[in-house]
């Protein structure tokens, strides 16, 4: 057994470089979240079937992230351990972003709706390839006492990217005069150019992380993380044994994750129809009027707003968590998110909706950081990637469940009034906050 040494602390800028690529990845992911319902509706998707198309994302994540996690645990080459997956995932995501809004050009090959769904699948697969290695990279490189700070910086960068991505179509339309309405079956120029800019930003920011971050070579990594002490038994475990050997805290966090990600999925799918009906008074099923497109742009601003609040909360989340604990920070943040969703129903002015986004943003910042900070302390370093990948099951399963039932609930319970889907999201986020009480951290 080799001697073990303490993992060195990193400077602020080294921690910044670790996660800077996530800014670009989230830029693209935010563009997708704010505009995919709008794009697919332009290509002919029915309001009640939108949640089915959105199932592409979590289903891909369910398959891809555990595989990427297990593979990255065993990958050591000149680029590093996690960097190859981050780099090639970003290239594929950029390609999908360039092609998705131009699906109407593929009409001679296949229906635009089908092509759009395929490009959506390519984008989301690529995003999933990059997400998990970024999470593991922070755990790989930072000692436990810096992980609150590391994941808070990551949350901050994620939300800066989300602000830029969410607001870009609105900025192009209202500041630069780019067309925001397109004929049926096509996508507005404001959205097309947003995806072009987003793809370039994604690739450049990921290159920054890849070239600015030097991962520890195997021998050094093993000393810092005491891998030899763990790996003799860990390496003999099958995938099923690995799954069954997950620490209890992962199962406890899964309850919280179910409620919170069920709520987030409802927001991403139904915010545009909900806000257009509730504030702009559009008809149920309207997906092409000027009012609907104006509401779609405003939803981008609201998504940018909650990302701004999330970024600001990320700046103090580390200090709050160190003062009152990770669990309490997580719980209070999720409750704030639930109240934010519910308040939307009582607001009739689009500008006042920004107040609701404060609670949503606080919850989002905590969701991006706290479960990973809690979990990373409990995981063996030799299987950090595969366990982080398996933990993604707790992110995608609630989205799949939400996707399967949300359309039926909207149609048969809410009779097409999408504002009630956001109210349901609020109830689930409150349940997520209360369920944090079941999480038990080790001392």
N, C-alpha and C positions, 0 to 999 in steps of 0.2 A: 504494500500500500504506500502510495506516495504521500509526502508531506502536504498538508493543506495550508493554505494561506487565506487571509481575508480578502474578499473582493474589493478592489479599490473604489472609492467614490469618484463620480464623474463631475465635471464642472457643469454649470448651467448650460453653456453653449454645446457641450457634448451631448447632454440630454436633449437639447433642442434639435440637434442634427439627427439624433436617433429617430425622431418622430416627424421630422419636417416633411417627408414624403407623404405622410398621412394627410397633410393639408390638401395636396393635389388629389389624392384618392377620394377624400370626402367632398372636394369640389365637384368631381364627377358624380359621386353618389347623390349629392344634394340636387344636382341638375336632374338626375334620373327621378328622384323621389318627388320633386315638385312638378315635373312635366310629363312623366310617363303616362299618367291617366289621360292627360290632355292630348298627347300624341296618339295614343291608341284610340281615343274617341274620335280624333280627326280621321283615322284610318277605318272607322266603322264599328268600333267596339261598343256594345250596349252598356248602359250604366250598371245594370245588375250583374254583368259578366266581368266587370273590371277586376274584382277581387280574385277571379280565377286566373286572369293573366298575371296578376301580382304573385301568384303562387310559384311562378318560375324562380323568383329570387330565393325564398327560403328553401325550396326543394333542392336547388343547386348547392346552397350553403350546407345543407344536411349531408350531402355526399362529399363535397369538395374539401371543406375545412378539416375534417378528421384525417383525410388522406394527405393533405398538404402538411398538416401538423406532424404526422408520423414520418413523412418523407423528409421534412426539414430537420427533424431530430437527428437523422442519420446522414445528412448532407454536409460534407466539408470539402470545399474546393477553393480556388483562388479568389472567388468573389466573397466567400464566407459561408455561413450556415443558413441564415434566413434571407440574405440579400438576393440570391438567384431567383427565388420565388417572387419577391417583391418586384424585381426588375422585369421579369418576363410577364408577370401578371399585369403590370402597368402598360406594357406594349400592347397586349391583347385588348385591354380596356380602352385604350386610346383608339384602336381600330374600330371597336364597337361604337364609340361615341361619334366618330366621323361618319359612320354608315347609318346609324339608327334614324336620324331625322330625315334622311333621304330615301326612306323605304319606298316612296311613291315612284322612284326611278326604276325600281325592280319589277314594275307591273308586268313586263313581258316574261319574266321568269316565274313569278308567283304573286299571289295577292299581297298588296302592301301590308295588310294587317298581319299576315303570316310572317313576312320578312321582318316587320317591326318586332314581332314577338321573338323571332330568332336572334335578332341583334340585342334585344333586351336580355335574352339568356346569355349571350356572349359577354355582354358588359357585366352582368351580375356574377357570372362564373369568375371573370377576371378580378372583379373587386374582392370576391371571396378568397381568391388565391393570395391577394396582398394583405387582407385584413389580419388573418391569423399570424403570419410571420411578424408583423409589426407588434402585435401584443407580446409574442414570445421574445422578441428582440429586447424590449424593455426589461423583461424578467431576466433574460440572459446577462445583460450588461450591468444591471444595477444591484447593489446590496439592498437588503430588505428595508433599511432605514431611509433609503432614497426612493422607494417605489411609490409612495404617496405622491411625492413631487414629480416623479417620472410620468406616472399616468395622468396627473393633473396637467402637465405640460402637453402631453399627447392629446388630452381632451380639449385644451385651449386651441391647439393647432387644427384639430379636427373641426372645431366650430368656426374658426376663421375661414377655413375652406368652405364650410357649409354656408356661411354668410355670403361669400363671393358667388358661389354657385347658385344659391336660391334667388339672389337679387339680380343676377345678370340679365335675364330677359326683360325685367322691368326697366333696368338702366338703359339697355339698348333701345327700348321703345320710347321711353319718356325723355331721355337725355340726348340720344343720338338720332332719333327719328326713324329707327329701323321698323319695317312693317311688322305689325303684330297680328294680322288677320290674313288667312290664306284660303284659297278655294277648297271646297270639300275634297277630302282625300289627300291633302297636302299639309305641310307643317309651316307655320309662320317663320319668316326670315329671322325674327328675333330669337326664336328657339334654335334654329339651325346654327346661327353664328355663336350662340351661347355654347352649344355642344362642341363646336370647333375650338373655341377659346379654352373650354374646360379640358378637352383632350390634350392640348398643348401644355397647359398648366400641370396636369397630372403627370405627364411624362417628365417634365423638367424638374419638378419637385422630388420625384422618386429618384432621379439621377443624383440629386443633391445628397440624399440620404445614403445611397449606395456608395458614392465616391468619398463622402465625408466621414463615414463611420467605418472604423476598422474593428471587425469582430475578433474576439479572442481565438487564437488557434487552438486545436483540440487539447494539447497538453496543458496549456495555460487555463483553458476553460474548465478542464477536469479538476485542476487544483483549486480554482476559485469556488467551484460548485460541488466539490466532494463527490464527483460522479463515480469514482471507483468504489466508494463505499455503498452506493445505491445500486449500481448497474448490474452486479453479479446476479441478483435475483430478478431485477426489473427486466433485463434483456431476455430472460427465459419465458416471460409471460406472454400468452397469446393475446390477441386483440380482445377476445371476450373476457379473459382474466383481467386485462387492463381496465376494461369497462367496469367490471364488478369491483375492482380494487380502488375506484375513485374515492377520495376522501368524503366523509359525510357532509362537510360544508358545501360540496358541489351540489349534492341533492337538495340541501336546504336552500341554497341560492336559486336552484331550479324553480322553486315555487315563486320566488320573487320575479324571476325572469319571465315566467309564463304570463303573469298578470301585466307586467310592464310592457313586454313586446307585443302582446295581444293589442294593447292600447295604442302603441306606436303604429302598428300596421293599419289600424282603423284610421288614424290621422293621415298617414301618407296616401291611402287609397281615396278617402272621401272628403278631404279638406276642400278641394276645388268645387265639387258639386254642392257641398254643404254651405260654403261661403257664398257661392253664386246664388243659391236659392234663398239663403237667410238674409243676405245684405243687398244683393242686386235684384232680388225677386224674379229670377229666371224660372222658367217652367221646368218641372221634373222631366228629365230626359234631354234637355237642351245641352248641346255640346259644341255648337258652332256659331252662336250669335256673338256680336261684338261685346255684349254684357258678360257673357260667359268667359270670353278670352280676357276681358279686363279683370274679372274676378280671378282667373288663373294667374295673371301677372301679380295680383295683390297677394295671392297665396304664397307666391315666391318671396314677396317682401315679408310676410308673416313668418315663413320658414327662416328667412335671414334674421328676423328679429329674435326668434327663440334661440338661434345659434349665437347671436350677439350676447344675449343674457347668459347662455351656457358658457361662452368664452370668458365673460366677466366673473361668473361664479367659479370657473376653473382656477382663476387667479388666487382665490381665497380658500378654495376647497381643501387644499393641503393643510393649511393652518387650522381650519375648522375641524378636520378629521383628526389632527394631532391633539386637539384640545378636548373634543367631546367624543371622539372615537369614530371609526369608520362606519359602524352600524347606525348610530344615531344620525350621522350626516346623511347617509343613504336613505334612511326612513323619512326624515323631514323633507328631503328633496323630492322624493316620490309623492308625498302627500301634497306638496306645493304644485306638482304637475297635475295631479288629479283635480285640484281646485281650479287650475288654469283652464283645463278642458271644459269643465262644467260651466264656468263663467261665460263661455262663448255664447251659450244659449240666451243669456240675459243682456247681450250687447247688440245694438242695432246700428252702430257706426263702425265703418271699416278701420278707422284710425284707433278707436278704443280697443280693438282686438289686440293691439300690440301689448296692452296691459296683461291680457290673458297669456300671451306668449312668454311673459316673465316666469310664470310658474312652470310652463312646459320646458323652458330653457334650463332652469335649475335642475329639473328632473333628468333631462337629457345629459347634462354634464355629469351627474352622479352615475347614470347608467353606463356611460362610457368609461368610467374610471373605478368606482368603488368595488364592484364585484370582482374585477381583475386584481385590484390591490389586495382584497381579502383572500382571493383564491391563490394567487401566486406564492404566498407564504407557505401554503399547505402542500405544494406539489414537489415531487422529486425533479431535480434539474435535468436528469438524463431523459425524462419523458415530458418535459415542459410543453413541447410543441403538440404532442398527441393529446395530452390532457386539455390544453387550451382549445384544440380542435374539437374534442369531444364536448367541451363546455359549450361550444357553439350550437350543439343540439338544443340547448335550453333557450337559444335565441331563435332558431328557425322553426321548431315545432309549434310554439304558440302562434307564429305567423301563418303556418300552414293551417292550423285549426281556425284561426281568424279568417283566412281566405276562403275556407270551405263553408263557413257558416255566416259570414258577414253579409254576403249578397242576399242570402235567404232571409236573414233578419231584416235587412233594409226593405226587401220587397214585401214580405208578408206581415211583419210586425210594425215597421215604420212607414210602410206604404210609399216608399221612394223619397221620404223627407230625410236627407242625409245628415241634417243637423243633429238628429237623435243618435246617429252613429258616433259623433264626437262626444255626446253625453255619456254613451256607453263606454267610450274610451276613458272618460274621467272616472267612472265607477271602478273600472279595472285598475287604473293607476292608484286609486286610493287603497284597493285591496293589496296591491304590490307593496305600498308603504307599510301597511299593517303586518304583512307577512315577513318583513325583515326581522321581526321579533323572534322568528323561529330559527334564525341563523346563529350558529354557535362558533365563534372564533377560538382557536387555540391561544393559550396565553403566551 
